[in-house]
Amino acid sequence: MRFFTQHLSAAIGALGEFQRRLTGNLITTTVIGIALALPAIFILALDNLAEISQDWDGTPSANLYLERTLSEPEQAALQTQIDALPGITGSVIIGAEQGKTVFAERTGMAEMLDLLEENPFPAVIQATPVSTLAPDEVSELVNQIATLPGVEDVRLDQAWLQRLQTIVELASRATGLIGALLAIAVVLVVGNTIRLDIENRRSEIEIMKLIGGTDAFVRRPFVYTGFWHGLIGGMLAWILSAIVITVIARPANRLAGLYDSGFALSGPWLADGLTIVATGVLLSLAGAWVAVTQHLRRIEPGEGT
């Protein structure tokens, strides 16, 4: 009970000191909040991008754009030929009129399309390769299909996913490096703040040591000062992250809707916010502990006289 009371008293006292130097401490916590918010926003964005690739069922689909001169019986015969190829599990024909209708519904350009003398959309066969095929085998199969008579162009939707995964991996590594640098910055900022606080209270520390105060007793309020910096800075980072995600959520969701995707930008959730706050507290405690341990060793009673 005594241990708990001592720590509670130190925490309250550190909060009082925080309020007495409110302007300078708010500047420090703002720097901490921004430093924590930047990697948090990037990580949340990467998590949302990762959901796009996770929602994909893993089976690539090849879109075969047919020549406009093909009649419907010729299109059906070509589909039968494609279905007979080894490595194809099935296919679906999307007629030119159906493609035009779908495009008009998604873009709202129905009136503009009606002004055209002829339908600009070709018929499309969506062919699904076997999911167990390796990427090289899929590419070879697509090249084989592209040589069939009546096929004007072939597009494989696996390519964009591979690019997306590569971008996510690259951004993830960059975010990790930036986050590490900003974490070091938080530790240094808090450490420097605690160092200045120690220098301002040097005489008080000498008196406490003179009357028998241990290093742990003297260290405790400064460590709790770091705790308050990390707590408030982490909460500020949580708020900033939520504001940024909210601001960009609407245009991001609108863009996803144009591609007929159910993706919705989300976060930070409660767990994300608590993680941000906890990270701020831990980094600030580390900075405070290192600074106060290092500088307390240099202060002994009687040095100032």
N, C-alpha and C positions, 0 to 999 in steps of 0.2 A: 504494500500500500504506500509505503514511504517512497519507494522507487517511482511508482506511478505519479505520486504527488509532485516529486521533484521535476519529472519530465513535463508534466502538465504546466507547472509554474514556469519552466524555462520556455515552453512553447508560447504561453500567453505573454511572457515578458518580451520574447523576440517579436511577436506580433505588435506589441506596443512600440518597440523600437522601429519597426517597419513603418508604422503610422507617423512617428515623429519625423522621419526622413522620407515623407511620402513621395515627393516629386522625384527625387533621385531613384528611389526604389521602383517607382512606376516605370521610369525609363528602362531600368534593368529588366523588369518583368515583360515589358513590351518587346524588347530585343529577344528575350527568351521565347516569347509567344510566336514571334515571326520566324525565328530559327526552327522551332518545332513544327510550325504550320506548313512550311514549304515542303519538307519531305513527306509529311502526313498527307498533303493534298496529292502529291505525286503517287504515293502508295495507294490511296483510295482510287485514283484514276486507273492505275495498273490493275487493281482488283476488278474494277468494272470491265476493263478490256479483256481480262482473263476469262470473265464470265461469257463473253461472246464466243470464244473458242471452245469453252467447256460445253456450251449449249449445243454445239455442232455435233452431230451423231457420229462423226468420224468417217463417213462414207462420201467420197467425192462424187460429184455429178457432172457429166459432160453435156454441154448444150451444143447441139448440132444445128446450125443455121442452114436451111435448105435453099436451093435455088428456087426463085419465084416461078420458074417455068414448069415446075413439077406439078402434075395433077394430084388429086387426092388419092386415087388408086396407086400412083407411082410412089407417093409418100408412104402409104401403107406397106407397099412391097419393100421399100427401103427399110422401114422399121422392122419388118420380119427378117430381113437380111442382117440387120444390126443385132437383133435379139439372138440370132443363131451364132454369133461370134463367141468364142470361148473367152470368159472373163467378164461378160455382161450379164447382170442378173435380171434386167428388165428395162423397158423404156416407155415413155409416154409422148404422144404427139400433141403439140400445142399449135393449133391452126393459126393462120395469119389473122383472121377476124378475132379469134379469142385473144391473141396477143395484143391486138389493137385495143380491145375492150379493157383488158387488165391494165394496160398502160394508161388509158384515159381515166380509169377509176383511181389510180394511184397518184396521178399528177394533176388531175382536174383540167386536162387539156382536150376534153372531148370536142368542144366546139371548133377548136383550131384544127383538129384532125379531120373533122367533117368537111372542112374547106378544101382538103386535098383531093385531087382527081382520082388517085388510086391509093391503095393501102401500102404504106411504106414498110410494113413489118413482114418479114418472111415467116414461113412455118418453121417450127423448132421441134426437134426431137430431144427430149431429156433422157439420156442413157445413164444408167447407174452401174459402174464397174463393181466387181466383187470386192468386198471390204478387206479381204486378206491379201490383196495384191500389193506389192511393194511400189513405192512412188515411181521407180524406173519402169516397172511393168505397166503401170497406169499410163505413163507418158508414151510408151511404145504402143499401147492399145489405142490411145487417142490419135497418134500419128497414122495408124492403120485405118482408122475410121475416116480420117480427113481425106484419104485417097479414094474413097468410094464415090462413084458417080452420083451427082445430085447434091452432094454436101459442099456447101460454099465456104463455111468456116466452122471451126470447133473451138469452144472455150471451156476450160476446166476450172471449176470453182475451187479447186484445191490450192491454186496458186495464191489467191488473196489471203487464204488462211495461213499459209506458210510465211507470207510476208508479214502478216499481223503477229504471228508468234515470234518471228525474228525481231520485229520492232519492240514487242513487249519484253523480250529477253534483254535487248540492248538498253531499253529504258529502265528496266529493273536494276541492271548493274550500275547505270549512271545514278539512279536514285539512291542506291546503297552507298556509293562513294560520296555523293552530296550529303546524304544523311549523316555519314560518319564525320565529315568535316564540320557540319553544323553542330553535331553533338559535342565535338571538341570545343567549338566556339562557345557553346552554352557553359561547359565546364570552366573555360577560361574567364568568361564574363562574370560568373558567380564567384569564382576564386578571386578575381580582382576586386569585386565589390566587398567581399568579406575581408580582404587584405586592408582596404581603405577603412572599413569599419573597425578593424583591430587597431589600426594606427590612431584613429580618432578616440579610441577608448583605452589607449595604452596605460595611462595613469591609473584608470580603474582596474585594469588587469593586474598591474603591479601591486596594488593594494590588496586585491583578492589573494594573490599568491603570498603576499607578506603575512596575511593572517591565517595561512594554512590551506588555501583553496587548491585543490588538485587540478592537474591539467584537464581531467575529464569534466570537472565541475565548471572550469573556465570555458572549455570548448563547447559545452552543451548549448548555450544560447546562440552561439554563432552557427552551429549546425542547424538549429531550428530556424534561424534566419534564412539559410539556404533552402530549408524545407518550404518556407512560405513563398520564397521566390519561385521555386519549381512548381508549387501547387497553383499559384495565381497565373504564372506564365503558361502552364499546361492547360488551364481552363481557357485562357485567352486563345491559345492555339486551337483548341477544340472549337471555340466560337468562330474563329477566322476560317477554319476548314469548312465548317457547316455553311458559312455565308458564301464562300467561293463555290462549293458544290451546288448550293441552291441557285446561285446566279447562272451557272452554266448548264444546269439540269434541263431547263426548258428547251433551249436550242439543240442540245445533244439528243434529247428524246424526239424532237421534231425531225432531226436528221435521220435517226433510226427508223422513224415511221415512214420516211420516204423510201427506205429500202425494205419496207414491209417486215420490219423486225420488231419483236416484242421487247427488245432491250430497253431498260429504263435506268438512267444514272441514279445511283443511290449512295447513301452514307453522309457523314459518318454516323454509324449506329452507336448504341450505348457502349458496347464492348470496344469499339474503335476509340471513342472519346475517353474512356477510362484508361485505355492503353496509352494514349497521348499524354494524359495527365500523369500517369505513373512514370512514363519515360522522363517527363520534365522533372518530377520529384527526385528520381534516382540520379539523374545527371547533376542536378543542383546540389543534392546531398554529397555527391562525390566531389564536386568542385569546392564546396564549403569545407568538407573534411580535410582535403588535401591542403587547402590554404591555411586553415586554422592550425592544423598540426605542424605545418612548416614554420609559421610565424610565431606561434606560442613558444617554441623552443628558443627563440631569440630574445624573449622578454623575461627578464629576471628582476626581482625586487631590488631597488637601489640603483638601477642603471640610469634612471633619469636624473639622479641627484648629483 
